[in-house]
Every structure is written in C-alpha cells, then in structure tokens.
Amino acid sequence: MNFGNWNVTENSITWNGGGSNSFVIPKESLTAIRKNKDNEELYDWIQKATDQDWITQNDLFDLNFAFVYAAAIFGSDFNYDTFDASLAEQYDQLDSEDEDE
C-alpha cells in the first residue's frame, strides 16, 4: 500500500520518491524506541526520518500514516502515547526549522 512517496510492504516501509535518496524502515525494528532530552520515549524511525533534510514536511506526514498502518499489519507493539510524543517532537523540530528560515 502506498502513502504518498512511501510504500508499505510485508517487510518494510520504503521510500519511493525517486532520486538517489533511500530510506527503509525494516519490519523488525519499526517500533524501536529512543528517548528525548526530557526522557520521553519516542519512535526512533519517526525521529530519524524527521532528521533527514531531503524528506519534506508532506512526506513526513505521509510517513506518519504509513507508520501506523504498518504497525497494524506487522502486528507491532504500538503505543499511541509514544506515537503522540514522537509527533509532538517532530512538529517542534519542524517549527524550529521554519523559524530558522
């Protein structure tokens, strides 16, 4: 299933936006966790994607939908509170980038 430039397969979420960029989220590590400066748990792959300069805001929003869909079809241990914290961190980072421009 496609979400914008993202393709959810039975094993991963893959960037399909063309060009020389590549971004693949393997099924096995989809819901890997990292902690932010406030010690909140965040989904690592959402943050890794947000850190990529070449991934647009619209592509990030599409990835967020693909992430939830993939977690459901992969049967991943998905936590809405962690996802909400991940998105809050993502939006804060995007707002900060907008202010810098």
Steps between C-alpha positions, in 0.01 A plus 500: 500500500628847413484811714629782283863410426506217754425136425401259776593143409478185707854564630559875511408859430701620200557842344378504138545869427765458236840656486807357667358513853417182685314440824381158616336413831524125561201323651713360785603841632193710408413583861855542631516762775730791581467756778501876455663760726195484730539120526177438305484190286480569126489278194854505368411468130262798513783709644757365251272597211439845649877551520539448123525835319373354171171366641235772467234580759233346277709185466538485879126530546448217249759293685308549825192340341711223345661437840167441676374282214822296496492452877150355464577263213836396650336431837755729666481602865361849430437758771290809420659703781845433355374587152344826627827593673689418178273726296523781757881480476476491119274808488727687741799426279312608185385821668856573609625447142229734366607770746864463390410568136 
